[in-house]
Structure formats: C-alpha cells, structure tokens
C-alpha cells in the first residue's frame, strides 16, 4: 500500500469525537505511511476539514496552517462551561435577555485584530506544559492574550429564548479559538456562552466539500484507490502566488540556490511566499521573496 501512496495532501472530513491526532493515526495505519502530519488541531467536538500532509508534503503543512480558516459554529448563550464547548462541565447558568440586534451589534466589535486569551482546555503551552494537561489537574494558570485576526463574523441564525442560540460564520487567522470568540461576544453582552457545535469548512483555498470521510478513505485503501484522493502539493497551496520556471532556473531551485527575485520572473509580489513550479506544472519549491532576493523555504525536488 505505502508504495502506491504519492506525496501530497489528504483532505479529511473529521467526525465529532475524534481528535486530529486520532485522524493522523488512523490514516497512518490505513496507508502504512510513516510520515503523516496535520495542518492545525481541530477540537474533538468539532467536525470538518483536517488537512493531512503525506510523505514530503508534511514539510509544506506550515503554509496551509498559516492560511485563514472558515468555521460555522452554534453557540448557546447564558451557559458557561470550563472548556467553552459542550464537552465541558457547566460552571454557570444565567438567562440572557438579548435580541438579534444586540448580538449583531456586539459581534461587530470582534472583527479585525483582537486580543484573545486561550481557553484552559486547549493545546497551547504555558511553561512547557499544555493547558489541557494542567486543567485536568484542576489547575488554572494565567494565560497571555495573543493578537489574532477575525476577518469576518456573521450571524446566520438566531433563536430567542432565556438561553438564546445562534449560528454564526467566521473567517479568522490561525491560532484563533472560535469557542473563546463566542464567549467573548457573550461577555460583551453581560453574560457567558459556549459552543454546542463547530465545523471547519475552509482552510486557505481548500474546502470541506473536497474532503473524504474516514470511511471513504478506509474503503479506498482497501481497493487500492487512495492515490485518487491525494491532492498534489501545488493545488493545496493555491492561496500562495505562483511562478513557472524553465529548466535552467528549476535546476538551481532544486539545489536551493538564492536568486535575485527578478530572475524568477516578472510581476512577482514584492515580498512573501511564492510557489515555484517547473514546466510540467509540478511544485518543486516554496521560496520567500524579501529585500529583492528569493530564498528557499522548502525544496521538494
């Protein structure tokens, strides 16, 4: 099986109850491929897109992880849990008399660059220990607020009641905790909230509609058809500008040479990451342009 699995990305629609590590372990076992990694943790409660890198593509996962992500979430207002989602223990319950307009107005305050404190039940590390490990010991430690970017935050549905429920859609930077975002909005309205559902629908240019279920991957592995599910590295980094180079330059790229940026082509971005593909359209490297120079970040071939 392993020999028939190409280098690339596998898009998985994670079921609720699984950790991202569970998905990696399952795929590694099914495909018998040692090098498998993922582009960002998704909470066990959550469903949706988990991007896996296979073989050398694991070196490209950081570019996928750094891309904005889109989520659809359902929040329950007036009920606080220790994990900020439905998997946690209830800490407080107090009805919230809020309207749809109240919620829409509060949400506008959380679009843009905001400071966010990570939940205690999270994989963020403090003092070398993961917060969820400390939380399991009954400890709560101070967490430093970090800046994240919320590109959009839109209310999709609102169900009024003493404990209102709302469905919202957000596009945000990597490192954003959507459950903390919901609770922050609730705090701005004088209460608390937790998520009852969360689904990641997009990661950069990749959409969950392109993903396969664990059962579909299992079926494909049994029939020898997994290669058809693996997305080429070039396609998974479509959010990064691209340049095609000829044989002479591609040889230098494969050897990790540093070029004047203009040597790679014209009309390139002034700075930032750049996909470099050969004449056959295969991704051979990701370079970074800075101060007029193009330097290799990851060389695949």
N, C-alpha and C positions, 0 to 999 in steps of 0.2 A: 504493500500500500504506500509506504513512505516514498518510494521511488517515483510514483505517479503523481505526487502532490507538488505542484510548482511553487516557486517563490511568489508571494503575493499576499493579498488580504482576503480574509473570510469575514463576511458580514453576518452577524448572528442576531436574531430577534430573541433576546433573553426573556425567559419566563419569570414570573414572580416567584420569589422563594429561593432563587439561585443567586449566588454571589458571582461577581465577574471571574473570580478565581475558579469557581466551580465550572464555568463555561470553558475556561482555558484548559483545565484538567480533563474535561470530557473530550474536547477536540483533540488534545494531545494524545489521548488514549485511542480515540477512534482512528485518527490518521497515522498514528505511530510516528509522529514528527516531534523531535525533541524541542526545537526552537519555536515556541508559540508564546506570544505576548498580547496584551490588550492595550487599547488607547484610552484608558480612563475608567475608573471604577464606577459602577452603577449599583446603587443600594439594593439589597435583597428584595425589598418590597417592590421596587421599580421593574418595569418591563421596557423592552425596546432595544435600540441599536447598540450593540457592542462590536467594535471593530477589532478583529484579531489580525496580527501580523504572523506570517508563516515564513520560516527559514530566514533569509537575509532581510526580508521585509520588516522584521522586528526592529531593525535599525532606523526605519522610517516612521515608526509609531509616534515619535515625539512631534512630528509635523501634523499628524492627524489630531493628536491630543490637544495641540495648541490652537486648533481651529474653533470658532464659535459652535455652540451646540444649541439645539432647539428642543424644548420639552413641552408636554401638555400635562398639567397637574390638576388634581382635585384637592381642595383644602376645606377643612371643617373649622369654622371659627367658634371661639368660646371654649375650646377644649385643648389643653396643653399636655403634651407627653414628653417624657425625658429624652426621646430620640427625635422629636419633632415630626414623627410619622406614626402610622397606625401600628407599627411593630413595638412601640414603646409603651411603658406604663404611664397611666394617666396621673398627672401631677395636680391639675386644677381643672375645674369645670365651672364656668360662669357665663351665663347667657350674654349675647352681644346684640344690642338693638342697632343694627346698621342697615343701610339701604344700598341698593346697587350703585347709586350715585356717590355715596360715601366711599364705597370700595374703589370705584374708578378714580376718584379724586386722590385717594391715598396712594394708589398704585403709581400715579404719575411721579411721585416723589422718589421712586426707586428705579427710575430709568436714567441711565448714564453711569458715571463712575461712582460707586458707593463703597463704603467700608463695611465689611461683613465679618462677624465673629463666627468661626466654625463651630458646629454642634459638638457637644461632648462625645456623642456617639458618632464618630467619624474616623476615617483613616489618617487624618492629619496628625503629625508627630509633634509632641512637646517634650523637650528634654530627652529625646531619643526614643520615647515610647508613644505608641499610637493611642489617641484619645479614647477609642472604644475599649482598649485594654484597661485604662485607668478607670473608665466608667464602670466596667464590670467589677472592679474592686470597691465600688462605692465612692470613688474619689471624684472631685470636681476641681479642676485647676484653671488658672487664668489663661485665657487664650488671646493672642494678639489679633486684633482686627486687621484684615487684609483688604486691599482695594481689588474689586472685581468690576467688570463692565457688564451692565444689563442693557443690551441693545434695544430690546423691546419687551413690553409686559402688557398683555392684552387680556381683558376679561372676555370669556367665551360664553359662560352660563352663570346665572346667579339664582339660587333657590332660597328665598327669605324664610326665616324661622327663628326661634330663640337661639338656635345654633346654626347660623346660615352656612350653606355650602356653595362653593364657587369653583368653576373650572376656568383655568387661565392658561395662556400660551406665552412662553418666554423664549427669547434668544439671548444667550449670555456667554460670557467668556469662560474658558476653562478655569476650574477652581471655584466656581460659584455653587453654593449649596441652595438648591431650589426650595428645600424644606425650611431653611433658615430665612429665605426670602419671603415665604408665605407668613412665617411667624413675625418677621419684621414689619410687614404690612399690617398685620393684626395689632401689633404693639402700637403702631402709629394711630390706630383707631381705639386704643384704650383696652385691648384685650390680648388674647393669645390664639394661636391656631396650630394645626398640624396637618400633614398631608395624608389623605386616605388612598391616593393613587398617584403614580408618576410614570410617565412614558417618555423616553428619549426618542425623538422622531428624526433628528438630523444631527450629523457630526460633520462640519465643514460642507463639502459637496456631496456627502453620502447620505442617503435617505433610508429609513427603515423599510420602505417598500422594496428595496433591493436585497433585503436580508433574508436569510433562510432560518427556519426554526431548527431547534436541536434535533427534532425527529427527522426533518428533511436531510440534515447533514448525516445523520446516522444511516438513513436509507441510501444516500448517495455513496457513503463509504462502503456499504455492503455490496453495491453494484459496480463499484469502480468508477463512479461518475463524479467524484469530488472535484476533479480538475475544472469541470464546468461551472463550479460555484466560486472558484477562486478568481478574484478581481486583480488584474495586473497592477503593479505599483503605480504606473503612470496615471491610471484612472482614479486611484484613490487620493491622489494629491492634486486634483483638478482645481482646487482653490489657490494653488500656487502658480504664478506666471511661468510660462514655458518658452524654451528656445530650442530649435533643432540645429545641430551642428554637423558639419561634414566629417569625412574620415580622418583628416589631419588633426582637427581640433579634438574630435572624440577620443583619439589615441592619447592625447595629453590629459583629457578629462579622466580617462580610465586610470591614468598614472597619478592622479591627484595634483596636477600642476596648478599653480596660481597664474591667472591671466589678467591682463588689463581688461576691464569689463567690456570695452568695445570689441575685443577680439572674439567674444561670443556672439555678437550680432548687434543690430541697431534696434532702437525703440524699446530697450530693456528698462525695467524700473531702476530708479536711482539708487535704491538700496533694498535689502530684504532677500528672502529665499527665492531661488529660481530652479525650476526643473530643467534638466539638461537631457535631451533625448537624441538618439542617433538617427541616421537616415531611414532606419526600419521602424522608427516610432517607439523604440524601447527606451525606458528610463535607464540612464546609465549613472546619473548622479544628481544630488541636490547641492547646488552651490549657494553661496551668500555673497551678495554684492554690497560692498562697503568701501567708501573713500576711493571710488574708481577702480577697485580691484575685485576680482571674482575668485573667491576662495572655496575649496571643497568642504562641505559639512559631512556628507555621506556619499561614498563612491560604491555603487553596486556592482559594476562590471569592470 
